[in-house]
């Protein structure tokens, strides 16, 4: 195939070729040819090949491991954000082993943003819960969850370590959840989150904002999450109601 046949950067053409191979020929975990092999095979410079591999990594199609090579990414680990009500349940349904590491559990005063989102007054006491979510040992998401203290006066860290947050909300504190609203948008990893997720500072991430309401329309949870963009995809179902 003539690599210069189209008016398209050479590395873009290589990205197209390798994307097709990844989707139709390779399996997750397969080792891609080395930079030298790709360079020789397609008559391209090592720099052009490196740019193409970097783009494939940015797209979440490959994982590059220093000293080992470039591997086809396991995209079966990607989750459906419309069903992300329980991270642990979602990961188990995909055959992954979920793990949650509690990084912080403290009581703080609500700032302006937290108060507005939670229907509180600035300075009201809230619990802050910071967790790292992993699947098969791979960091996937950093969650910062805020809960109104007045609704969870007896909440202690051991409770969170032993059972899911939604079990605690609904069963231990008898707060019946009506709906969880979630919005998400593209962003870039800030230094602290990048370190926890094992990705480069400035790498693409998904920011998620979730607000959970009870049957009486009171907010019982406000969560800000940062998810690895190379390990998450989303699917939205639009259903037309019968007229």
DAKA-V8614 format. One record per residue. N is the residue number from 1. RES is the residue in one letter. SS is DSSP state (hx for helix, st for strand, lp for the rest). OMEGA is omega as a letter, one per 40 degrees, with the letter a starting at -180 (none if undefined). Layout:
N	RES	SS	OMEGA
N	RES	SS	OMEGA
This chain:
1	X	lp	i
2	X	lp	a
3	X	lp	a
4	X	lp	a
5	X	lp	a
6	X	lp	i
7	X	lp	a
8	X	lp	i
9	X	lp	a
10	X	hx	a
11	X	hx	i
12	X	hx	i
13	X	hx	i
14	X	hx	i
15	X	hx	i
16	X	hx	a
17	X	hx	a
18	X	hx	i
19	X	hx	i
20	X	hx	i
21	X	hx	a
22	X	hx	a
23	X	hx	a
24	X	hx	a
25	X	lp	a
26	X	lp	i
27	X	lp	i
28	X	lp	i
29	X	lp	i
30	X	lp	i
31	X	st	i
32	X	lp	i
33	X	lp	a
34	X	lp	i
35	X	hx	a
36	X	hx	a
37	X	hx	i
38	X	hx	i
39	X	hx	i
40	X	hx	a
41	X	hx	a
42	X	hx	i
43	X	lp	a
44	X	lp	i
45	X	lp	i
46	X	hx	i
47	X	hx	i
48	X	hx	i
49	X	hx	a
50	X	hx	i
51	X	hx	i
52	X	hx	a
53	X	hx	i
54	X	hx	i
55	X	hx	i
56	X	hx	i
57	X	hx	i
58	X	hx	i
59	X	lp	i
60	X	lp	a
61	X	lp	a
62	X	st	i
63	X	st	a
64	X	st	a
65	X	st	a
66	X	lp	i
67	X	lp	a
68	X	lp	i
69	X	st	a
70	X	st	a
71	X	st	i
72	X	st	a
73	X	lp	i
74	X	lp	a
75	X	hx	i
76	X	hx	a
77	X	hx	a
78	X	lp	a
79	X	st	i
80	X	st	a
81	X	hx	i
82	X	hx	i
83	X	hx	a
84	X	lp	i
85	X	lp	i
86	X	lp	i
87	X	hx	a
88	X	hx	i
89	X	hx	a
90	X	hx	a
91	X	hx	i
92	X	hx	i
93	X	hx	i
94	X	lp	i
95	X	lp	i
96	X	lp	i
97	X	lp	a
98	X	st	i
99	X	st	i
100	X	st	i
101	X	st	i
102	X	st	a
103	X	st	a
104	X	st	i
105	X	st	a
106	X	st	i
107	X	st	a
108	X	st	i
109	X	st	a
110	X	lp	i
111	X	lp	a
112	X	hx	a
113	X	hx	a
114	X	hx	a
115	X	hx	a
116	X	hx	a
117	X	hx	a
118	X	hx	a
119	X	lp	a
120	X	lp	i
121	X	lp	i
122	X	lp	a
123	X	lp	i
124	X	lp	a
125	X	st	i
126	X	st	i
127	X	st	i
128	X	st	i
129	X	st	i
130	X	st	a
131	X	st	i
132	X	st	i
133	X	st	a
134	X	st	i
135	X	st	a
136	X	lp	i
137	X	lp	i
138	X	st	i
139	X	st	a
140	X	st	a
141	X	st	i
142	X	st	a
143	X	st	i
144	X	st	a
145	X	st	i
146	X	st	a
147	X	st	i
148	X	st	a
149	X	hx	a
150	X	hx	i
151	X	hx	a
152	X	lp	a
153	X	lp	a
154	X	lp	i
155	X	lp	i
156	X	lp	a
157	X	hx	a
158	X	hx	i
159	X	hx	a
160	X	hx	a
161	X	hx	a
162	X	hx	a
163	X	lp	a
164	X	lp	a
165	X	hx	a
166	X	hx	i
167	X	hx	a
168	X	hx	a
169	X	hx	a
170	X	hx	a
171	X	hx	a
172	X	hx	a
173	X	lp	i
174	X	lp	i
175	X	lp	a
176	X	lp	a
177	X	st	i
178	X	st	a
179	X	st	i
180	X	st	i
181	X	st	a
182	X	st	i
183	X	st	a
184	X	st	a
185	X	st	a
186	X	st	i
187	X	st	i
188	X	st	a
189	X	lp	i
190	X	lp	a
191	X	hx	a
192	X	hx	a
193	X	hx	i
194	X	hx	i
195	X	hx	a
196	X	hx	a
197	X	hx	i
198	X	lp	i
199	X	lp	a
200	X	lp	i
201	X	lp	a
202	X	lp	i
203	X	lp	a
204	X	st	i
205	X	st	i
206	X	st	i
207	X	st	i
208	X	st	i
209	X	st	a
210	X	st	i
211	X	st	a
212	X	st	a
213	X	st	i
214	X	st	i
215	X	lp	i
216	X	lp	i
217	X	lp	i
218	X	lp	a
219	X	st	i
220	X	st	a
221	X	st	i
222	X	st	a
223	X	st	i
224	X	st	a
225	X	st	i
226	X	st	a
227	X	st	i
228	X	st	a
229	X	lp	a
230	X	lp	a
231	X	lp	i
232	X	st	i
233	X	st	i
234	X	lp	i
235	X	lp	a
236	X	lp	i
237	X	lp	i
238	X	lp	a
239	X	lp	a
240	X	lp	i
241	X	lp	i
242	X	lp	a
243	X	lp	none
